[in-house]
Amino acid sequence: MVLSGFSARCKRSGLLCALACFSFVLGVPVGFVLWTLLSIAYALCDFVWRGVGSATGWLYFPLLACGIGGLAIGLWNKRFKSAPVPFDQVMAQVKREGGYRMEKPAAGAVSFFLPIAFGGSVGPEAGLMGMAAAGCTWVGDRLRALAEKMGLQSDARSARSFLTKSSRRFVYAFGILGGIAGIVLYTTFLPGGMALPRFSAPEEFSAYSALCLLVCACAGWGLVIMYRLASKASERVAKAFGDGRQVLRTTVCGLVLGAVAVFLPYVLFPGTQQFASLGQSWQSMSGWVLLATGVVKTCLVAFCLKMGWGGGPYLPLVFCASVFGYGMASVLGADAMVCVCATVCALMGAFVGRFFGAFVFMLFIFAPQSIPLVAVCTAAGIVLPMPEKLRPKGLM
C-alpha cells in the first residue's frame, strides 16, 4: 500500500514536471511575439520622427505628425474598437473570468502601435499587459487541456480547478521563465525592444544633499497630485466631446500635444528611448525649461490617456520625474543623481501606493549603491499624505 502510494506520487510529480516543461515551451513564443510587437512600435516611431521628421527639418513637424496620429488613432479605434485596455481593467477581467482574451488581436496590435509611433506621451505597458494576459490565457488553456489528458485535473472547464494552487504556481512560473527566454532569444538575434533607464549612484552626499533630497521627494509626490488633478480635468474635457466625437477628440489631443512639443520637445514619446540623451544633454539646458517639461509632460500624460491615446502612465511618469529631478539639480546646484533618485522614487511610491511593488521596480533602474536612498524616498512618497479624492480606486 505504501509503495503503491509512493509510486502514484512519483508518477504525478513526473507528469507535473512534464507539464511545467510544456509551459516553458509555450511561454517562449509568447515572450518572443510580445518583444517583436514592441520592437515594431518603436521602429515605426523611429521612421516617423528620425526618418520623415529629420528629413523635413520642419520646426512645426510635431504639430503635423501628432495631428495625423490623433486622426489615425480615432478613425482606427472607431472602426475596430480595439484600443488598449487600461491595466486595472485587464486585471479585473483576469480575476473575474480567470483569463483575458483579445477579440481582435491584429487590430489591437495596430492600436498599440499608433500612439507610440506618432509620439504620444503614453507608455507601452497597457497594451503589453493586455497582450501578455491574452498570451498567458492561451498558454493556460492548452495546459488545462493537457492536464486533463494526463489525469491531473477533473474539470478542464474551470480555470480555478486547474491542479492545486501550489502546482499552478509551479507550472506558471516555468511559463514566465519561457516568456523571459523568448525575450532573450529575440534580443540575442534581432535589434529593437525597449530600453529601461539606468541611473548611476550619486557622486557625493552631504548635508546639503540631504536637504535637496527632501525637497525633491516632495516634488515627486507633488507631481503625482498634479497628474491626478490633470486626469480629472482631462476626463471632463473628454466627456464634453461625447462618444460620437471620438475622432475629433483624439485629433484635438494630437494637435495640443504637437503644439506643446514645438516648444518643449521632450514632452513627446513614452520616454524610454530618451533617458540616455537626456542624461547627456541636461546640463546644456535651462533648469527652468527642464522643470517646465516635467510639469507639462505630467499633465499631457493624463490628457493623452483620457482623450483616447491608449497606453500606460508608468514609464512616462518616470521620465517626467527624471526631467524634473535634473531641473532641480540644475536650479539647486545639487548632485543630479540625488535629485533624480528622490523625485523618481517618491513619485513611484506615491503613485503605486505600495512599498514593495514600487521598490522592486526602482531596483531595475537605479544602481545597487543607491538602494538606501531608493528605499527612503519610495517610503517618503507613500507616507506623504494624499488627498482622499485623489487616491486611486484601483491599479492605475
Secondary structure, DSSP 8 states (H G I E B T S, - for coil): -HHHHHHHHHHHHHHHHHHHHHHHHHHHHHHHHHHHHHHHHHHHHHIIIIIIIHHH--TTHHHHHHHHHHHHHHHHHHHH------HHHHHHHHHHHSS---S-HHHHHHHHHHHHHTT-S-BSHHHHHHHHHHHHHHHHHHHHHHHHHHTS-S-TT-GGGSS-HHHHHHHHHHHHHHHHHHHHHHHHHS--------B---S---HHHHHHHHHHHHHHHHHHHHHHHHHHHHHHHHHHH-GGGHHHHHHHHHHHHHHHHHH-GGGSS-STTTHHHHHHHGGGS-HHHHHHHHHHHHHHHHHHHHTT---BSHHHHHHHHHHHHHHHHHHHT--HHHHHHHHHHHHHHHHH--HHHHHHHHHTTB-GGGHHHHHHHHHHHHHS---GGGS-SS--
